[in-house]
Amino acid sequence: SFESGHLHFINHRSVSDGVGILVWGVQSDNWPDETNDWYGPTIRNSVYHAVSQLTEVGFKTSCSVRLPWDDTLHITGTQFIGQVALGHFCPCHQGCNSQEGGYQHRTSKLGWHEGAGTTASHRVRWPWPMSAFFFDLDGTLTEDSLECRSLGCYLHSGFTDHLAGMLSHRREEKGGESV
């Protein structure tokens, strides 16, 4: 998909493709979700199979979803199956340079199966520090904790290397106690 606005990829399937899907650039005034009838760019209810019988004859997935150089893409209801070479999400891997970054992507209702999303098959592959960050609405990208499930959590690249860090919502202090 080249520069587009409210493009919806729904029920997309990828099996042992080099890149499952490449979204080059999106432009929208809205974050799509259920409350605005998905008014904005989305990848929804899709499946990315990194391993299949095609793998045995040389087809392998390096990255499931190459992400755009802009904000407002929401990936939801998507399943990742098997290990990839780079990462399942690859922000800013084409069309960006290392002076750019800070692009936000939103995720929810993700599933990780058969080795996907492990240390051997990273959920996110960061091309450089602060290239992008994710707002995980329900903890399915970051961590399965009550806080992330109910309030969401941010995931960002490391500051000096390609490892990720996670930020959760700041807790309020009342009477010297965190709540």
Secondary structure, 3 states (H helix, E strand, C coil): CCCECCCEEECCEEECCCEEEECCCECCCCCCCHHHCCCCCEEECCEEECCCHHHHHCCCCCEEEEECCCCCEEEECCEEECCCCCEEEEECCCCCCCCCCCEEEEEECCEEECCCCECCECCECCCCCCCEEEEECCCCCCCCCHHHHHHCEEEEECCCCCCEEEEECCCCEECCEEC
